[in-house]
Amino acid sequence: MTSEHRHPEAAELGRVAVLMGGSSAERSISLASGAECLAALQSRGVRAEAYDPASNGLNGLGDYDRAFIALHGPGGEDGVIQGALDALGVPYTGAGVLGSALGMDKLRSKQIWRAMGLATPDFRVPQTAEALPEVAEALGLPLFVKPLREGSSLGTTRVRVLDELEPAWRAARAFGDDVLIERCIEGNEYTVGILDGEALPTIRIDVVTDFYDFEAKYRSEATRMAIPSGLPAVAEERLAALALEAFAAIGASGWGRVDVMTDAAGEHWLLEVNTVPGMTDHSLVPAAAKARGIEFDELVWRILLTSWRHGETR
């Protein structure tokens, strides 16, 4: 909350729809995130109710005073549900239509960052399998192959040799026609949570798998979130400033997360923005908030308050 807005009481927030589930490939994670957020809001006295657009449609949303978005992936994180809520006049958490759409689109995010002079790994979006050898030659191996508009690292593969590239490209295409192929940055992976204009403590992500994939994010007990990150204070401040700049550059707001690779020379490379990050017991933003002294129910409350702004209009 910014200083010019007073903090409302739970009763003033009215009836809140916690949007969870949906029809994307991340449905199971959304249901888990949503359940955690719903319980936290109810513990704070908020009149919150679970709402699954996949089974309930959108018409019923007009009966609510505001929405807490815990939908991940296409349909929930890409501006679609945000546009529907705007049309219904229902305030909602997090980024608006533009920030959500750009955050979900890895290509457009990277194009914006590059235009601003912010470092992001070189990339290509090949349309045919025949173009793949040329892409590998231009970018060099190893590579990351990713669906252009998907989250939770679904459909993402780290490719070390040329023979792996076409199978990885086809696997990514199962999540949509457009596939991003990105130069692999060797180094440490960091993530910076953002809550209402402020950066949360940086987390270094240590995994035993090839990279921070779906298994490492949500299932593996071997994944480690290093907080403090191990970066010198000056480097952490620089990374936090970069994350805030990258987040604002795509029009994102409210809350989210920025993922970054740092190479051996200490240069930061922007990977992507998440405008509705996971909120499970394995998730990064709750861990970063806790390191700041913000317990989970308080974090969820503050996220809900991102819907209370601009005179209740967006």
C-alpha positions, 0 to 999 in steps of 0.5 A: 500500500502506498502512503496516500491510501489508508488500509481498509478493514476486512469488512470493507473489502466485501465479498472476495472471489479467490480465483483458482483452478482454471483450464491451463496446464498449471491447474493443479498448482493454481488449486494449491496456491488458491487453497492456501490463499483462501485459508489465509484470507479467511483467517484474517476475517475476509469474506473470501470464497473459492471460485473456479472459472473452469467450472463456474464460468465468468458471469458469477464474478459480477456478484463479488466486490473484488477478486484475488487472482491465484490462476497460473498460466494462460487464461489467468496470468495473461490478461484474459481474466484481468480484462473480464474483471475490468469489463465487470468492474470488479477490482482485482489483485496484481497486474492489469491487462497490459502488464499481465499479457506482456509478462506472460509473453517471454518474447515481448518481455525480452524485446522491451528489455533489450530496447531499454538496454537491459541484459537478457540472453540472446534468443530466436523464435524459429517457426520450422524444424528446418531452422533449428540448426541455424539457430543452434549455430547462431546462439551456441550450445547449450540452449534453453527451449521454452514455450513462449507463453507458459509458466512453471517451466512446463515444456522447458528443456535444457539442450546440450547437443544438437540432436536434442534440439528438435525433440525439445522444440516439438515438446515445447510446441505441445504448449502452443505454436510459438517456441522461444530458444534462448542462450543458456547462461552458466551461473547462479539463478536468482529470483526477486519477489516484488510486493507493491513497489518494493523488492523482497530479499533476493533468493538464490535457487540451488537445484540438483536437477538440470535447472529449476524445472517443474519437479524442482519447483513444486515436488523436490525436497532437494531444492534449496532457497538460499536466503540470504542469497550470498551476494554482497550487499551492493550486488543485491541492491543492484539486482533488486533495482534491476528487477524493479526496473524490469517489472515496471518496464512491461507495465506490471504492478501489484506483486510478482517475481523476476527471475535472473541468471548471474554469470561468472563475471557477475552480470545479471541476465533477465529471464522472465517475469511472473505476475501471479507466482506460485503460493504453495509451501514450495514457493519463492515469494512466500519464502522471500516475504518470510525473510523480510518478517512477513508471515504468509497470512500477512503476505496474502492480505497485502496482495489483496490490498493491491486491489484497493487503489486508484479510487477502486478503478483501474 
